[in-house]
């Protein structure tokens, strides 16, 4: 459409920029997500786009958040300790801003017990906006849903540490993973019980992701069919096995 700029990334949704806004496909979860974004704005949290309803084509309308995102292989500036700490603190600020928000609504994924916060559920370099090399906002809240803090922290750590098998392109030695995971947990100020559960929770998150991806591919979803054909599910399974092998080394207490 005239005046629309297709934005790169995403991998699942067709996303365009129109002026200072972003237009994305809406779904049954969109009212709950927009309620979350309005709540965040009301709490003074600036690390998320504001919602502006639905346009004439049935797409959700959000702020365009200026800056840059990153993807794999991660550039060196994303892999610094300073960025790792800043992401953990931004995630903590986000979670704290959601405390007390109703869990009611049609979320993309069902709530996970115990409900403590509204998890973003896909905190990753490609969903984090950076300016001058520092994280300033999270984007793409489609998969947000109620759950425990560690459900989000473990997945964000998987993405940013990263907790990958050292043999892949982004892998780092296990000892360095343990050091960076501890740094992330410290910056978030994560409690002891949740620290003990980080690696185990990351495994559960990846197993859930693989199952969901294959389910959607089997249902004929083109985006997830492409993911499976590319071998993304097998990549995550490789990292599940890595986390299982080294779970004790990755406990941060």
WOMO-V86606 format. One record per residue. N is the residue number from 1. RES is the residue in one small letter. PHI is phi in whole degrees, -180 to 180 (NA if undefined). PSI is psi in whole degrees, 0 to 359 (999 if undefined). Layout:
N|RES|PHI|PSI, N|RES|PHI|PSI
//
This chain:
1|x|NA|145, 2|x|-58|139, 3|x|82|3, 4|x|-109|132, 5|x|-111|119, 6|x|-70|129, 7|x|-95|137, 8|x|-73|162, 9|x|94|198, 10|x|84|286, 11|x|87|341, 12|x|-122|315, 13|x|-106|151, 14|x|-87|113, 15|x|-120|134, 16|x|-129|155, 17|x|-104|134, 18|x|-129|103, 19|x|62|236, 20|x|-96|18, 21|x|-124|162, 22|x|-117|138, 23|x|-115|127, 24|x|-134|155, 25|x|-59|136, 26|x|-91|160, 27|x|-147|181, 28|x|-58|336, 29|x|-83|348, 30|x|-59|316, 31|x|-57|320, 32|x|-66|319, 33|x|-65|317, 34|x|-66|324, 35|x|-62|320, 36|x|-62|313, 37|x|-65|323, 38|x|-65|320, 39|x|-61|315, 40|x|-62|317, 41|x|-62|320, 42|x|-67|333, 43|x|-87|0, 44|x|81|15, 45|x|-80|121, 46|x|-100|2, 47|x|-92|32, 48|x|-152|152, 49|x|-69|155, 50|x|-89|151, 51|x|-98|147, 52|x|-132|35, 53|x|81|208, 54|x|-121|138, 55|x|-88|182, 56|x|-65|344, 57|x|-98|9, 58|x|79|16, 59|x|-97|147, 60|x|-73|149, 61|x|-117|123, 62|x|-130|161, 63|x|-60|143, 64|x|-83|123, 65|x|-98|110, 66|x|-69|147, 67|x|142|200, 68|x|-133|152, 69|x|-110|176, 70|x|-137|158, 71|x|-142|180, 72|x|-87|144, 73|x|-66|138, 74|x|-66|132, 75|x|-67|158, 76|x|-58|324, 77|x|-69|337, 78|x|-78|337, 79|x|-89|6, 80|x|-75|156, 81|x|-62|325, 82|x|-63|318, 83|x|-68|318, 84|x|-57|313, 85|x|-64|317, 86|x|-66|322, 87|x|-65|316, 88|x|-60|318, 89|x|-69|322, 90|x|-66|321, 91|x|-64|319, 92|x|-63|317, 93|x|-62|317, 94|x|-62|309, 95|x|-58|314, 96|x|-60|326, 97|x|-71|342, 98|x|-95|352, 99|x|-59|131, 100|x|93|349, 101|x|-71|137, 102|x|-58|141, 103|x|-84|354, 104|x|-68|150, 105|x|132|167, 106|x|-92|92, 107|x|-85|158, 108|x|-59|314, 109|x|-115|150, 110|x|-66|153, 111|x|-57|148, 112|x|-113|130, 113|x|-86|149, 114|x|-80|137, 115|x|-72|118, 116|x|-120|320, 117|x|-145|179, 118|x|-97|110, 119|x|-72|142, 120|x|-70|316, 121|x|82|357, 122|x|-151|48, 123|x|-74|112, 124|x|-154|163, 125|x|-56|328, 126|x|-78|349, 127|x|-115|20, 128|x|-122|128, 129|x|-94|130, 130|x|-114|144, 131|x|-131|130, 132|x|52|39, 133|x|76|13, 134|x|-125|140, 135|x|-72|133, 136|x|-123|340, 137|x|-162|154, 138|x|-103|148, 139|x|-130|175, 140|x|59|76, 141|x|-93|14, 142|x|-51|316, 143|x|-88|10, 144|x|-58|143, 145|x|-165|157, 146|x|-65|144, 147|x|180|183, 148|x|-79|155, 149|x|-56|317, 150|x|-64|335, 151|x|-60|322, 152|x|-84|317, 153|x|-62|318, 154|x|-64|318, 155|x|-71|319, 156|x|-61|320, 157|x|-65|318, 158|x|-55|319, 159|x|-78|322, 160|x|-99|335, 161|x|-60|315, 162|x|-87|155, 163|x|-91|55, 164|x|-97|158, 165|x|-56|130, 166|x|-58|345, 167|x|-81|348, 168|x|-87|176, 169|x|-64|337, 170|x|-108|3, 171|x|-68|147, 172|x|-131|160, 173|x|-57|151, 174|x|-59|319, 175|x|-61|322, 176|x|-72|325, 177|x|-61|316, 178|x|-63|319, 179|x|-63|314, 180|x|-71|326, 181|x|-64|319, 182|x|-64|320, 183|x|-62|318, 184|x|-64|314, 185|x|-63|320, 186|x|-62|314, 187|x|-66|325, 188|x|-75|338, 189|x|66|49, 190|x|-75|141, 191|x|-70|164, 192|x|-63|316, 193|x|-62|319, 194|x|-68|324, 195|x|-61|317, 196|x|-61|331, 197|x|-97|2, 198|x|-59|307, 199|x|-65|317, 200|x|-62|321, 201|x|-69|322, 202|x|-60|322, 203|x|-62|314, 204|x|-62|319, 205|x|-63|317, 206|x|-70|322, 207|x|-64|320, 208|x|-63|318, 209|x|-62|315, 210|x|-63|315, 211|x|-62|318, 212|x|-66|317, 213|x|-59|314, 214|x|-69|323, 215|x|-63|314, 216|x|-68|323, 217|x|-65|318, 218|x|-65|333, 219|x|-82|358, 220|x|94|11, 221|x|-70|117, 222|x|-62|319, 223|x|-63|315, 224|x|-75|331, 225|x|-61|319, 226|x|-65|319, 227|x|-60|315, 228|x|-68|318, 229|x|-62|327, 230|x|-76|343, 231|x|94|17, 232|x|-61|321, 233|x|-63|319, 234|x|-69|327, 235|x|-62|314, 236|x|-66|323, 237|x|-65|323, 238|x|-60|320, 239|x|-74|331, 240|x|-61|314, 241|x|-64|322, 242|x|-60|314, 243|x|-67|323, 244|x|-64|318, 245|x|-64|327, 246|x|-118|21, 247|x|-55|315, 248|x|-65|325, 249|x|-71|339, 250|x|-99|3, 251|x|-72|130, 252|x|-98|8, 253|x|-83|999
//
